[in-house]
Amino acid sequence: MTSKTDLSRRSFLRQTGHVSLTGMVAPWLANLATIGEAAAFSANDYKALVCVFLFGGNDYANTVVTYDDESYAKYYAIRAAGSGSSTSGVVLSQEALAATELKPTQALADGRKYALHPSMPGVAQLFNSGKAAVQLNVGPLVVPLTRAQYFGNDRQKYPLPPKLFSHNDQQSVWQSSSPEGSTIGWGGRFGDMAYTNNSNSLFTCISLSGNNVLLSGESALQYQCSTSGAIAVRSSNNNFFYQPQLRAAFTQMLQKNSSHLLESEYNTVMKRGISAQSIVAQGLASVSLKTAFPAGNKLADQLKTVAQLIGARNTLGTKRQVFMVSLGGFDLHDYLDTRHAPLLKQLDEAMTAFYAATQELGVANQVTTFTASDFGRTLTSNGDGSDHGWGSHHLIMGGSVKGAAFYGTPPPVSVGDTNLPEDQWHVGQGRLLPSTSVDQYAATLAKWFGVADPTSVLPNLKNFGTPAYPKDLGFMA
């Protein structure tokens, strides 16, 4: 369910005409082009957003780990295996967390402390040096919700995000504010606002993670790239024709003009693909990075290519770009105690190397990287794993991030199976009821990117804007 291949296939089907299935979004989409035209902006500098999507639903409690003595004792009591269990539970030792303790410039209230997973020393160092921050308890919301409203029956006044706890739908909701079937994502909407700043608009939204809804815009197209560079148009690049003259003739035929509507459109796409392949290959060939990226790390391979594409921005003709990369395997109902650490090590090494590469390229202040995932997971353990949740903690990294800080509300360490005051941010089993919405998270990134009015591209943002739920979370300089 969480493999990249299946996601690409489903995303392709979405792109081919399922907007009618989301009637509530259709009127808004009908006006999107007009709104986008009015809200487009001019840019004189370069900026890029890089989404690192953790497919499967990352376990928040063992990524950003509660560390102060009082909270850690509660965490340990909930996550450690009970007597008679054949497993050790999914708890991390407090001693192992000492090296990755996060030290904000302003201490949290009530003595709360956090550390990153012991496999993440690089990102911990970036946090402590002011180059990274943590957004606490963020997830999809339509409107602000309390625990009582979540369990109440007034869904008209207090609607819930559609199809909570479902992988496919929550991946789509995170990326587009709508469940599976959505065809427009908020990264693509950012691209719609910005693509006129790029002399080649095709390179506004670039995916290293197959086809996805996040980067699908109304006008901005999603360009897919591989870690080997531009994806070649096979019919013009393979050895089906052994003679160069025949291959050249076939390539020319693919691009010829036609009076037939479908044939003409096909040839337009082929022209664009062949031209883009040439431009990307030329751009990447001009970029040589000294930064060492870890070998055998698929996420690092993707981020290295993103760094090279950013380095080739003048050749590509871009001033504003949105990228997406991904790492799968986080659906750890089992083996969280053994399989989570290697995944977070990949994340740590890849993000650390990528930040170093942006420094080498001189664009560290112009590139912001952020994580996202289907959902968080339960604080309770099922023995050696955790189950589907809702809110989660996420990382933001870059030279323009107001780092060494936590944003949002630290949730109490509780399973939330009662209705006590300390359970206010839990809806059972330690599933977090988000205290910050994805729309707020995205809006803060959008404002830095240059979108003057994020409500024009984030449909639920109009429901937020109070002191408790600000439209700008403040983590960007």
N, C-alpha and C positions, 0 to 999 in steps of 0.2 A: 504493500500500500504506500510505502514511502520511498520507493526507488525512483531515481531520476528518470528512468525510461518510461515508467508508467505515468509520471507527472507530465512528461513531455507529450505523451499521447493524449492524455486527458486535456491538457492545455490547448492542444491543436484542435480537438473537438469543440472546446469552448469558443475558440476563435472563429469557428465556422458557422455561428449563428444561433447561439443559445440565449441571446439577450432577452428574447420574448419570455423566457422562463423566470426572469426577475422583473416582474411588472412594476414593482415599487421603484426600480432604478430607471426604467425606460424613459419617463418624462424628463428626469434629470439628464440622462445621456443625450436626449434630443436637443437640449440647450447647451451641451458641453462645448461644442465648437464655438458658439457665439460667446460664451463666458470666457473661454480660453483666449479668444482673439482680443477681448477687452482687457484681459489680465496679463497678457504677455509682457515681458520686460526686456530691457536692453542691458547687456553686460559688457563691461570693458575689461574684466579680468577673467581668470579661469577658476572654475570650481567643479568639484566632482563629489558625488555621493556614492558610497560603495556599501551595498547590503550584503551581509554574510548571513545566509539563511541556514539554520540548523534543522534539517528535516527529521521529523519523527517526534518532536516535542522534547526539548532539553529539560533535564531535571534541575530546577532552579536552586533547590536546597543544598545540593552538593556542588554547585558552581560558584554562587556567591553565598558563602557559608556563614551563618551566624556564629560569632566568635567570643563575645563577652561571656563571662562565667555563668551568669544567670540564664541567658538565652541558650547557651550551648548545652547546659544541663537539661533543658526542656527538649532541645533537638535530639540529644543523645537518648533520652527516655523514649521518645517517639520512634526513632529510626533503628535503634539497636534491637537485635533479635531477642525475643522473650525466652524464658527458661524452657528447656526441652526442644528448642528449635535446632534444626540441623545446619542452619546458616548463621553467619556472623551479623546479619542485617546489612544495612547500607549506610552505616555511620562512618564518618571520617574522624580520626583522632585529633584532639585539640592540639596536641604537640606537633603533629604533622603540618598544621595550618600556620604555625608561627612564622615560617619563612615567606608566606604569601599574605600576611596581614595587610589590610588596606588601611592607610593612614591619611584620612582626609584632613585638609587644612582647618576645617571647622568640625569639631567633634559632634557626633549625633547625640540627640537628647536621651536621657535615661541611661547613659553609659553604654548604649548599643554599639557593638563592633561587628565588623565583617572581615572575612578573609576569602581569597579565591581558592579554588581547589589546588592542592599541592602541585598539580601538573601544570600550573599556569604562572610560573614566576616571572615570565617576560611581561605579560599584561599587568601583573601586580606592580612591577617596577614602573611601567608606563603610567599607571594610576598614581602612584606615589610621587612621580616626577611632574605631575600635572598635565599629562598628555592623554589621559583617559578618565572616564567617569562611569558611574553605574546609575541606571534608571531603575528604581525599585518598583516592583509589582505593576507592570504594565501589561495590558491585554485588550482584546476587543471589547468595546462598549458602544452601545447606541446612545444611551443617556447615562448620567451618573447614577449609580445604584448603591443602596445599602443592603445589608444582609436581609432585613425584613422585607424590602421591596423585591429582592430576588425570590424569596420564598412566598411572596404574596401572589394574588391572582389578577392584579390589574396590569395586564400585558399591554393594553393600549397606552397607558400613561408611562409604564416602565417596561418597555420592550427589551428583550434579551437579544444578544447576537444570535444569528441563526445557527442551528445545529452545533451547539457547543459539544466539545470533546470528540468531534469527528475529524480525523486527520485531513482528508481532502478539503472539507469545507473550511476548517479553521486556517489551513494554509492560504486558501483563497480570501477569507475574511481579513487575515493579517495583511495581505497584499493589495486588496481592492475594496474592502468594506462590504463585500457581498459574498455569498457562498459559492460553491463550485458551480460553474456556468457563467461566471462573470467574465467579461471581455476587456475591461478597462481597469488598470491598476494605478495606484497613486504615484508610483515612480514614472509611469508613462504620462500621467497628467502633469507632473513636474516637467517632463520633456516637452509636452505640448506648449507650456508657457515659455520654454527656453530655446526651442530648436531653431528659431529664426536667427539666433545669435551665431549659429554654426554654418559655415559655408557649405558643409556637407551634412545635411540634417540626418542622414542615415546613421551616423555614428553618435547620435545623442544618447540613445539607450542601448547598451551593449550587455548581452548575457553571456557568461561563461558557464551557465548552468542549464543549458537547453532552453526550451520554450517555457515561459512563465507569464502569469498575468500581471505581476508587479510592473514590468517594463512595457506593457501594452498601452499605448496612448490612442487618442482619437486621430491625431495627425502624425505624431512621432512614431516611427516604426521601430520594432525591436530587432536589432542586428545580433545574430548569434555568432560567436567566435569560439575557437577551441584553444586548448593550451599549446597546440602546435602552430597557432596563428590563424589566419583567415581560413574559413571552410571553403574548400575549392568546389567550383561547379564541375562535377565529375565528368559530365559529357564533353567538356572542353579541356579536361586535364588528364584523363586516363589514356591508356594505350589501345583503346578500341580501334582507332585508326593509327596504324604504325607509321604511315608517311606523314610528316609534318604538314605537307600541303593539303592533305585530306582533312586533317584535324583543324587546320586554319579555315578551310572552306565550311566545315560543319559548324564551327564557332560563329562564323559570319552568318550562316543560315539561321542559327538560333536567335540572332539579334536583328534580323531583317524586319522592315516595316510590313504591315499587313492591314488590309481593310476589314478582316474578320475580327470581331470584337474580342473573343476569347484568345485567339492567336496573337493579336496585338498586345493584349495584357500580359500574356505569357512571355512574349519577347521583351516587353518592358522590364519584367522581373529579371529575366536572364541578363539583360544589359546591365541592370543595376548590380546583380550579383557578381558578374565578371569584372565590372569596374571596381566594386568594393574590394574584391579579392586582391586586385592589383595594388590599390591604394594602401590597404592594410599591410600587405607584404612589404611594400616599399617603406612604410612607416616603421614597422618592427625591425627591419634591417638596419635602420638608422639609430636604434637605441641599444646601447650596451650598458648593462647594469653591473656594478661591482658588488652590490649587496648580495650576500649568500642566502639563498632560500633553501630550506631543508629538503633533501632528496627523499623520494618515496612518500611525499605528503601531497595528496591530491588537492587539498585546499590551497596549499602554498603554491602549487603549480598554477592554479587559477589566478591567485592574487599576483603572482609574478607577471603573468600576461597582462593583467589589469595595469600594473605599474608600467609595463612597456608601452601599452596603448596610451597611457597618460603622458609618457615621455614622447610619444609620437603625435601629440595633440596638434602641433602646427601642421604636420603633414596631413592629418585627418581633417583639419579645419574646424576644430571644436573649441568652444569657450565654456560650455556647460555640458556635463555628462552624468548619467546615472548608470551604475554597473550593478550586476548581481552575480554573486558566486555562492556556492553552497557546499555543505558537508552533510551526509546522511548517516543513519545508524543510531539515532537518538531515541528510538522507540523501545526503551529498555524496561519492559515489563519483567525481564529476567536479566541476570548477570550485570546489573548496574554496578555492583561492587568490583567487577573486573574489566568491563568494557567501556565504562564511562571515562576512566582516566586516559586511555590512549586517544580517545576522540578529543578530549579537552587539551591534551598535549599537542595534537595537530593544530587545533584552533589557536593555541597560545603561540606556537612557533610560527605559524603562518601570519598571524596578525602582527607579531613583533617584527618579523622580516619585512612585511609590507610597510609598516611605519618607517623603518629604516630606509627603505627604497624611496619613499616620498621625501625623506630628508635629503637623500642623495640627489634626487631630481629637483630639489629646491621648491617643492610644492606641498610641504607638510601642513602649512596653514590653509591650503586650498583644497585639501582632500579630507573628507570626513567618512569614517567607516563605522558602521553600526550593525549590531546583531539583531536577528529576529528568529522566531521559531513557531511551529504550529500552536503550541501552548506550553505552559509549565506542567509540572506533574504533582502527584499527591505527596504530601509530606509523610504520610504513613507508608510503610513498606509492606509489600506482599510477601516478603521473605528475602528475596535477593533482587528486587526491582521496585519500581513505582509505576503508578497508573496515570491515565490521562487527567490533566488538570486544566487550568485556565490562566490566571496571571503568572507572570514570571519576571525575573530580573534580567536586564540586558545591558550590554556594553556599548559605549560610544567612544571612539578614538580619533584623535587628530590634533593638529596644532591649534585649531580654532575652538577646540572643546575646552570649556571651563572645568578642567580636570581636578583630580584629587578631591572629589566631592561625590556625595550621594544625592540623588534627586528623587522626589516622591516620598511616600510614607513607609517607613520600616514596618512591615506587618508583624504582629505578635506571633510567637512560635506556638502554634496551637493547631489542633486538628479540626476545630470548629464544628464538632458534632453536637454541641449544646447551644444554648442561646445566651451565653454569658457575655459581658461587655468585651472581654479579651478576644472573643471570637468574631468581632465585627468584620474582619476582612477575610473570613473563611466560610466556605459553603459546604464543608464536610470533607473528611479525610485529609485535611490540610490543603485542599484546593483553594488557591487564592482568588478572592473576588477582586478584580483589578481596582486599584485606587487611582490609576492613570490609564487613559485610553490610548489605543494605537493612534487615533486621530491627533491627539495632543502631541504624541511622540513624533509623528510624521510632520505635523505643522511646525514644530520647532526646527526640524531639519529644512523644511520648505522655506521658512523665513530666511535662514542663513543662505540658502541656495539662491534666493532672489525673488521668490514668489511673494508679492506684496500682500495679497489677500488669500491665505491658505484655505479659507472657507469655500472658495470657488472650486477647489479641487479635492476637498475632503468633505464628503456629504454629511457626516455626523458632527463635524466640528461646531456647527451652529448651536448644538445642544450643550456646549461647554463654554467656559469663560468666566466662571466664578473664582474667587480666591482659592477655593479648595480644588478646583479643576481649571487651571489657567490654560489659555490657548498656547502660550509660550512657556515651556517648562524651565527655560533659563539655562540649559546646559551648553548653549553655543555662545561664543563671544560675539 
